[in-house]
Amino acid sequence: MDKFTQNYVDSFMAELVAKNPGEVEFHQAVREVVESVAPYVTENPYLMDLKILERMVEPERVILFRVPWTDDRGEIHINKGYRVQMNSAIGPYKGGIRFHSSVNLSILKFLAFEQTFKNSLTTLPMGGGKGGSDFSPRGKSDAEVMRFCQSFMTELQRHIGPDTDVPAGDIGVGGREIGFMFGQYKRLRDEFTGTLTGKGLGWGGSLIRPEATGYGVCYFAQNMLATQGKSFEGQTVLISGSGNVAQYAAQKATQLGGKVVSFSDSDGSIYDPEGIDAEKLAYVMELKNVRRGRIKEYVTKYPDAQYLEGQRPWNIPCDIALPCATQNEINKENAEALVKNGCYCVCEGANMPSTPEAIEVFQAAKLLYSPGKASNAGGVATSGLEMTQNSMRLKWTREEVDEQLHRIMNDIHDACIKYGTEEDGYINYVKGANIAGFIKVANAMVDQGLV
Ligand code: NDP
């Protein structure tokens, strides 16, 4: 990077940090994008004059609200509700809702910012947004979760709509929560539209949407591996998390011939050296999705596996790592352990799971490394396909949706190669994804004037 561009990055980031104090995850996500796109921006000075990047980091709207609800004993609780409507230059705001005790404005702004670029990469007409609450569904009864979701949607419904803002699931928000929120939205607005995605298959949902993020991660990884003449066949695969993305990434990686040996949750990891085959995965799905249990129960059922209490899986030797839990779950030491133990491909299912220091380690070692905004875009892409089907009042087959998902992941990979290939031939997927995602949104903002 030349000196002028470096100064531009430094002063941009200094101003961002001063204007958004304490929002460390947001600073981290913006810095990664700004460092990638700054050379393009300084080569096109009209983007600087029009303050396109300055506008992109300021949400178009942030909605903050109170969510009161009553537990099964009659005690009243108050949570915070949020929706960050980040950028609508290329379509209605689109992005998930996260229910987790760690949720705050910084995390949602980082997610909404990333979402803007990710949605642009899918080539579908979707802007960027994200929302959620510091409410945790963990340990709550179905009735408590329903009362919370109804209270949350009672306020959110006035800010969203099929052409305005279309939320979906994320951590802590799966089919059950989407069902309760959709029911309340429909009741209050008296309309049956595609305002939420990830809906049940019998009431507007799309086939393949539950699988889409995890499958898309594996389709993207297949493309990455192919650049080195490799495939999943016979490879050992580490997966973190044990929720929606982790489960379907495991299913597809196994179908493609890989041996998945780990899952995790916020309490620890399991390591099964024999591999988590289809039967064991069915057990994990029942454990997590029906019984809502903890991953450590896996070792009671399969005693040859080990439970690594309080540990992430990154010290286990592997060829391919698919982080699918949460942000900043791979730090510098974890990244060094992965490289040392022979891992040559890290394809992110979660959003921003690798710290900047970990990414430096991967890129210095010339690993195949893809950021979540490229490799996990299959989820939102299939949400986009769900919106299309809802608008047309049609339902596509499993094969049709899977084929479109596959094509979109291939196209995102092509875009990363186009904008991210460096002089020595190394594919910098971070740079490729950021520049490709940025150009489309920036052009739309230029066309639409100062709004
Ligand atoms: P789920 O709630 O289904 O699963 C999340 C998993 O990650 C759980 O196993 C959870 O364990 C674990 N986890 C959550 N927080 C932490 C933490 N702080 N430390 C360690 N483990 C943690 O969520 P999803 O599978 O939907 O989402 C996983 C990731 O993928 C997130 O980063 C999300 O933003 C991203 N993503 C999801 C998409 C989707 O379509 N669902 C689309 C694109 C990205 P525990 O039960 O202990 O909380």
Residues whose N, C-alpha, C, O or C-beta is under 5 A from the ligand:
A	BS01	NDP	G169 D170 I171 G172 V173 T213 G241 S242 G243 N244 V245 A246 S264 D265 S266 D267 C324 A325 T326 Q327 G349 A350 N351 N376 G379
